């Protein structure tokens, strides 16, 4: 029996996001430090791929609305399968930054276009199905830090060799994603003609002027600001307080597996009970968690907090994408998800960048506290602009 389009999409997402995640978690900050980068430099390198999302997600969404989802997905998976092999040639930090920019194109295109495809297929169960797609990608996110951290831990006597092996594994899984993606159907219509092109930009403008879409996107950006701080500086903070790379991998993976286990359930909850209040509550929990990392220094408390932060991330992101899809027409799902991807990548980009500067001058503890304040501020803006003015 031929797998359904949804199963094929989830399978492609699993391998593609595994490939993307193992290239950065926990290897990227350690590799950048190995090349001589200070905390600020590590933050810049970590922010580069997310910056790519700022400039690529919106065009990718618009193009997928016009020419079809599959073409854009195929291009992104081609990047997933080629970028990892470029890391093997890196000798300087600037080279690493350039490769991260190229590699960032893959996720910047794949995620919003894939989410638009899920939104095209499903309506009443949209939150739950988006949750299941996210879970498939999160399985990859879960496995990647453990495998990457284990490789680095086993070959601790030769860090240079361990990084190369990690990126070889990254490349192999990217190729697997490419092979699966050839079987994806292009389920949405592909309009033609200059009038349709003008309609695409008119539809994009319509989405851009929707304040509720922008507010929800901004809140997801804020929690990704916190997440970017978490995934970039928790490894360095943990090493500083005496923990191992393997333990760091467990922190990151436990957070991701929490997302994988709870996101479909949280998506289904938002389908049945509304999305706005769920988004706000999750943001508040996330702000408390990211701020609390500055208070802990031992393995089990940090593990518990990583899991709780993963739950808060699940509560927010399982509802925001479906909420934005609800607010947009089917013809503009690509544009809407592109806007979400672009704005959230602003958060993911500025998180490591700003937190890296804060960490350089004031320490990792203040970086975590700063991320908490950012998330709290945007959550209350969302409360006043969306929840207080609209029924839940």
N, C-alpha and C positions, 0 to 999 in steps of 0.2 A: 504494500500500500504506500502510495506517495505521501510524504509528510505534508501537513497543511502549511500554507504560507506563514502562519503564526509560529509554528514549530520551527520552520526553517529560519525565520527571522530571529527567534530566540537562540537557536543553535549558533548562528553567525555571531550574534551579540556576545554569547558566552566566550567563544574563542578570541574574538576581536578585543573585548575588554580585558580578558586575561592578559593578552599580549601587551595592551596599553599599560595595564597596572603594574606588571612585573618590570616594565621599563623604568618605573619611578618609585615604587614602594616595596621595600625600603631602600632600594639601591641608589636612586638618583641623588639624594642629599649626601650619602656616603661617598658616591663616585665623585660628586662635585668637590667635596672636601678633600678627597684623595688627589684631585687635580690642583689643589691649592686655594680653593675658594673659602672666604670667611663667611659667617652667617648671613651677611647682607648679600654676598655673591650667590650663596645657595638659594636664598629667597628669589633672586632675580632669575636664576636658571629654572627654578620650579615654576615661576610665573609665566615663562615664555610660552609654553604649550597652551596654557589657559588663555593667554593673550590672543593666540591664533583663533580661538573660539569667538572672541569678540568681533573679529573682522570677517570670519568665515561663516558663522552660523546663519546669519540673516540671508546672505546671498544663496547659501545652500538650500534654505527653506523655500525661498522664492523660486529657485530653479526647479526644485522638486515639485512645486505646485504646477509649474508650466510643462516640464518635460518628463515627469514621472519619478517616483521614488527610487526605483531600482537603479537607474543610471547613476544617481548621486551616491547611493549605497555602494555600488561597485567601485566607484572612484575612491571612496573613503577606505574600503577594505584593501585596495591596491596599495594605498599608503601604509596601512597596518602591516602589510607583508613585505615592504621594502625598507622602511625606515630603520628597523632594528639592526640591520647589518651595517648601517653607517656608524653606529656607536663603536664598532670594533676598531675604527680608524681614528678615534678621538685621542688627541694628546694634549689639547689646550681647552681651557674653559670656554672660550668663545666658539670653538667648534661644537662643543656640547650644546650651547645655546642655539646655534643655527639648526642643529638636528632636532632639538626639541620643538622648534617652530614648525619644521616640516612634519614631524610626527603629530603635532597638535592638530593639524588639518584633519586627521583621520577621525578622532573623537568629535571634533567640532562639527563635522558633517554628519557622521553616522548617527549620533544620539538624537538630534532634533528631527532628522528625516525618518529614522526608525519610529520615533514616537508619533510622528504624523501618520505613518503607515498604520500603526496600531489604532490611532484615533479614527482613521478612515474605515477600518474593519468593524469596530465595536462602538456601541452607543450607550445602551443601558448599563452594560458592565464595564464601562470605560476605565474607571478607577482600578477595578480589580485586574483587568487585563494589562493595563500599564504596569500595575504592581508585579504581575507574573513576568512580563518582559524584563522589568528591572531586576527581578530575582534571578533570571537567567544570566544577566550580565554580572550580577553580584556574586554568583558562584565563581565566575572568573576572578572577580576582585578578592574573594575570600582565599582562593587557592594561591594567587600570585604572591602576596607578601610572605606566606609560609614557605613556599618553594624558593622564592628569591632570598629570604632571610636564611634559610637552611643552607643554600649554596654558599652564601657569604660566610656563614658560621663554620661550615666544614672546611672551607678553603681560607680560613682567617690568616694562615701563614703566607698566603699569596693573594692579596686583595686584587691586584691587577688581573690575574687569571680568573678569579671568581666573578668579576664584573663582566668579563667577556663571555663566560659561560651563561650568565643570566641573560645577556642580550642574544645569544644564540637560541636559547629556549624561547625568548620573545619572538624571534623571527620565525621559528618553526610553527608556533601557534598562529601567527599572523597568516602564514601560507594556508593553514587548515581553514581559517575563516574565509579566505579568498575562494577556496575550492567549494565550500558550502554555498557561498553567496551566488555562484553561477546558477543555482537551481531556484533562486528567488523569482517569483512572478512579479510583473509590474501591474499591480491591481488597480491603480488609479488612472483615470483618463489623462491623455497628454494633449492639451489644447494646442492649436496651431494658429498662425496668422498674427498680424500686427495688432489687430484689435484685442486679441486674447493677451498679448504681451502687455498692452496698456492696462487691461483689466487686472493683470497680476500686480502691477505697481499700485493701482487704485486700491486693490484689496489689502496690500501691505500697508498703505496709508491708513486704511480703516482700522486695522489691527493696532497700529502704532498709536492711534488717538484714543484707544480704549484704556481709560485710567485704571480699571480693575485688573486688566491684564498686566499693565506696567507695575502696579503695586504688588501683585502676587509674584511677578518675576523678580522684583527687587528683594522681596523677602527670601526667595530661594537663593538669590545672590548673596544675601547676608549670611545665610547658614553655610553657604559654600565658602565665604570668607573665613568663617570659623573652621570649616573642614579643611581648607587649604592650610591654615595655620597648624591644625592638628597633624595632618599627614606629613607636613614638611619638617616641623620642629619637635614633634614628640620623639622621633628617632634620636635626634641629637640631644634632647633633654634627657631621655632615658639613658643613653650612653654616659652622659655627664654624671648622673646620679648612681652609676655603677651597674646598670643592667646590660644584658647582652643583645646582639643583633637578633638572635633567635627569639628572645622575649619581646623585642620590638615587633617582630613579625606576628607574634601571637596577639599583641595589642591591636594591630591594624586589621588582622584577619577576624578577630572576635567582633570588632565593630562592624565589619562588612557582613559577617554571617548573621548578625542580629538584623541587619537591613534585609538580607535575603529571606529570612524566616518570617519577618513581620510585615513586609511591604504589601504583599497581596491582601493580607488581612486588613491592614490600614486603608488600602485602596477600596476594598469592599465596604469598610465602615463609612468611608466618605461617600460612596455611592448611595448608601442608605440613610445617612444622618446629616449630610451636608459637609462642605469642605472648609468653610471659612474659619469657624471656631477651632477646628482640628489643626489648621495651619498655625494659628496664633499660639495655641497651647504647646505644640511641638517646638516652636521657636523659643518660648520661654524656658522650657526644659533644656534645650540645647545651649542657651546662654549660660544657664547655671552650670552645666557640665563643663563647657570649655573654660570657664573661669576657674573652676575647681581643680583643673590640672596643675595649677601653680601651687597648690597646697600639698600635693602628694609626691612621694619619692620612692615608694616600694611597689613590688610587682602586683600583688593582689588588689590593692586599692586602685591602682592605675588600670588594671584589667577591668574591674567593675565599672569604673567611670567610662572607659572606652565602649563597653557594652551599652551603658545608658545613653551615651552620646549617639551611638548608632541607632538606638530606638527613637530618639528625638528627631534624628535626620530622617528616619523612615516615616514618622508621623507627618512631617512637613512635606517631603517630596512626593509621597504617595498621593497627596491631594492637590498639590500645585499644578502639576502637568494636566491632570484631568480637569481641574477648575478652568485652566486656560483654554483647553479644548472645548469645554462647555460654552465658553464665551465667544468662540469663533465659529465661522461657517466651515463646512467641509472643504470648500474651495480654498480656504485660507489656513488650513491646518499646518501646512509647511511653513508659511510665513509666521504664524503664531508661535510654533515651536522654535523657529529660528530666532525670533525675538527673545523668547525665554532663554535659549541657549546662549545668545550673545550677552544678555544682561547677567545671567548667572555666572558666565565666564569672567565678567568684570569683577564679580566677587571672588571667584577662584583665583584670578590673577592678582588682585590687590591684596588678598589675604597673605600669601607668602611674601609679597614685596614689602608691604607696610610692616607686617609682623617681623620680617627679617631686619628691617631698620631698627624697630623697637628692641628686638633681641640683641642687636649689636651694641646698643647704648645702655640698655637697662636690664637685660637678661631675659631668658625664656619665660620666666614667670609673668613678667609684665606683658609680654606678647600675648599670652593666653588671656590675661585679664582684659586687654584691649579688644581682642576679638569678641569677648563676651559683651562688652559695652556696645560695640557696633551692632551685634545681633539684637540686643535689647532695644536699641533705639529704632531700628527698622521695624521690629515687631509692633511697637506701639504706633508707628506711622500707619502700618497695615490695619491695626485695630481702629484707628480713627477714620481712615479713609475708605475702608471696605466693610468692616463688621458693623460699625455704628450707623452706617448709612444704608445698609441692605439687610433684609431678613436673612437668617441663616439657612 
